[in-house]
Amino acid sequence: MFIFTQIKAVFIVSALLVFVLLPTCLLAVFFPLKRRLKIVSPVWMFCQRIVLRYALEARILVREDHRTQRVKGIPPYGLYVANHQSFVDIPLITVMYPAPPIMKKEVMYIPLVGWLGWLSGAMPVARGKRTSGKKVFEETRKRMVDGKIAVQVYPEGTRSIDANPKPVNKIKKTLLVFAYNEKIPVIPTSIYGTRAVLSSRGRIHTKRPLGIIVHKEVDPNDFSSAEEFYHFCWGKVIEGHSQMKAQLSHLDKN
C-alpha cells in the first residue's frame, strides 16, 4: 500500500506539472505579471486541489475564509502571512488564495516545480545573502505599492521544531513593519496539520486532518504603532492554529 501511494502521488503530480501547468505557464509568460496571474492562478488552484485530494489523500476539515472583497480577487491584494510547517503548506494555501510567495532559492532546484513557480510570480530569495534580500524586498514593494498585487510570506523563515507557530519575538518582522508604514492590509493565515502529511524522508501519510483559517484583513490604520500592529497580526495566526489544534489534534492519532 505504501509503495502504491508513493507511485500514485508521483504520477499525479508529474502529470499536472507537465500536461497542465507547464503549457499554461508558457502561454502566460509573455504577459505582464498582473495579467499573467489572472491566467495561471485558477490553474494552480485547480491543480493543488487535485494534489491534496488524490495525491496526498488529505482531509481538509477546517476551511474558513474571513476576508472581505477589498482584498479578494485574482490576483488578491495585501500582505499574506502564515505559519510554516512543511511543503504541503503551499497547496493548502493555494486552494484558498493564489498569492505568489517569497520562497527559498533552494526550491528553484526542484525539477519543474521551482521554475513554474518562478514563472507564476514566486520570488526566490537566497538565505543569508543581503543583496538577494534587498532585491526581493524592492520587488515586494513594487508589487504591493505600485501594482496592488498580493505577496505571501512565512515570517518564521524556517519551520518550527514542534509544528506550533513560533512566538512573535522569533519571527522576521521587516515586511510587517513595511506594510504598517505603507498602510497595506495584512491577511493572517493559520495552518494546521501539514507537518503530519509528509515525513522527513518524503513518505506520505494519507487521511491526515488539515485545517486553514484565512483571517479578516488587518488594517494598519487601526493601530498606533508598528509593534502593536505586528503583534496583533501574528497573534491571529497563533490564535487560529490553537483553535484548530483543539478541534483536530485528537484525529492525528487515528
N, C-alpha and C positions, 0 to 999 in steps of 0.2 A: 504493500500500500504506500509506504514511504517513497519508494522509487517511482511509482506511478504518479504520485502527487508532484514530485520534483520535475519529472519529464513533462507532465501536462502544463505546469506553470511556465516552464521554459518555452514550450511550443506556443502557448497563448501570447506571452509577452513578445516573443520574436515575431510572430505573425502580425501583431498590432504595430510593432515598430516598423517593420519592412513594408507591409502592404497598406497600412492606413496612415500612420504618422509621417513616414518618410515622403510619400507623394504630396501630402498636404503641406508640409513644411517647405518642400522645394517649390511648390506652386506659389506659396505666400512670401517667399524670401525677398522678392523684388519690391514688395510694398513697404511703405513707412511703418514703423513699429505699431502705431495705434491701429492701422488698418490690418496689419498682419495678425495682431492679436484677435481681432474680430473673426478672422478666418480660422486660425489654429485652435483657439480656446475651446470652442464647443467640441472639437475632435478630441482634444486632450481629456476633457471631462468625460466623454463617452468611453474612451479607452481605459481611463482609470477606474471607472465603474466596472468594466469587464474584468480588469485585473483583480480588484478586490473581491468580486463575487465569484468568479470562476477560477482564477489562477491561485488566489490565496484562500478562497472559501471563507472569508472573514464575515462576521456578523456585526453590522453597524446597528447597535441597539439604542444609542442616543445620537440624535441628529437634530440640532437646533440652530436656527439662524435668526438672530435678533436685529440684524442691520435694517436701516431704513433705506428708502430708494435713493437717498442722497449719495450713498457710496456703492450701491449695487450697479450691475451692468456688466457688459463685456466691451472693453476691459473695465474692471471696477476701479474705485478711487480710494486713496488713503494709504496709510502705512499699516500693513497687516503683520502682527507679531504673534508668535506661537511658541509653546514649549516644544522641545525636541526629544524624541525617543528613538526613532530608527528611520531607515529608508522608507518604511511604509507610511511615514508622516506625509510624504509627498502625494501619493494617490488619494489618501484620505482627505487632505486639504483640497486637492484639485476637484473632487466631486462637489465641493461646496462653493469654491470660487477660483477662477483662473488668474491669480496674480503672479506674475513672473518672480521667482525668488532670487535672492543673493545666495549663491551656492559655493561650496568649497571647490577649488580648482581641480581637486582630485577626481571629482565626478565627471569632468570632461574626458577622462581616460576610460570611462566605461563605454564599451562599443555601442555606437549609435545613440545611446541614452544621453550622454553629455552633449554631443553635437546637436541633436534635435532639440534639447533643452535650450542650448545657446541660440539656435535659430528662432526659437519661440520666445526669446526675450530674457532668459535667465542670465544673471550676471556672475561669472566666476571670479572668485577672489582668492589670492594666494595668502594663506595664513602666515602672519609674521613678516610680511613684506609691506612696508609703509606705502611705497609707490602704488602697489596694487590696490590697497585700501583706499587711498586718496582718489584713484581713478574711478573706483566703484562708487565712492561717496558722491563724486561730481555727477556721474551718470544717474545716480539715485535722485539727486537734487533736480536735474533736468527733467526727469520723468515725472516726479511728483509736483514740482512747482510749475514748470512750463507746459508739460504735456498732460497733466491731470491723469496720470496713469499710476495704478497701484504698484507698490513694491512689497514683497513678502520677505520677512527676515526672522531668523531664530536668534533672539538676543542672548541665549545661553552659549552660543558658539558651538559647543560640543554637547553630546548627550550627557545627562546627569547619570550618576552611578546607579542610583536606586529607582530610576524611571519617574521620580517625582520632580516637579519643576524646581529649579534652583531658587534660592532666596534672592530678593531684589539686589542685594549687595554683591551678588556673584554674576550678574548679567552685564552685557555691554549696552550702554545707555546712549551712545552717540546719536543714533538715528531717532530715538525717542525725544531727546533734547532738541534735535533739529526739527522734528515735527511740531514740538511745542512752540519753538521760535517762529516757525513759518505758518503756524495756525492750520496745520494739516491734521485731519482726524486720524486717530489710531483705532484700529479694529483688533481687539484682543481675541485670540483663538485658543481654546483649551482642547488638548488632545489626550485621549486615554486609550491604553491597551495595545498600541502598535509595537511596543518592545517585545511583547509575547508572541508575535506572529513569526518573526524570523530569529533563529538562534544566531550566535556569534559566528557560526560556520555556514550560515545561509540555509539551514534546514527550515522548512515551512511547517508551522503548526497551524492546522486548519481549525475552523469553527471558533476562533477566538473572538471574544466580545470587544468591540471597538466603540468609542464614543467621540464625538466632536461637538463643541459648542462655539459658535461664532457670536460673540457678544455684540451688543449695540455699540456703534462707534462712539469714541470718547472725544469730546470737543475741547481743544486746548483753551478756548475762551472761558471755560468754566473753572479754571484753576489759576491760582495766584503765582505759582512758581513751577519751573520745570521739574523740580524734585517731587513736588506734590503730584504732578501730572503722571510721571513715570511710575511712581509708587502705586497710584490708582490703577493704571493700565495693567501692570504686571500682577497686581492684586486680583484683578478679574481673571487672568489666566490661571492663577493658583486656585481661586475660588471655584472655577468651572471644573478643574481637574479633581478637586476634592469632592465636588458633588457627584461626578461620575464614578469616582473610586468607591464612594459609599454605595452607589447603585449597582456597580458591576463587579467589584473585586471578588465577590464570592463565586462568580461564574468562571473566573480564571482557574479555579481548582477542579473544575469539572472536565 
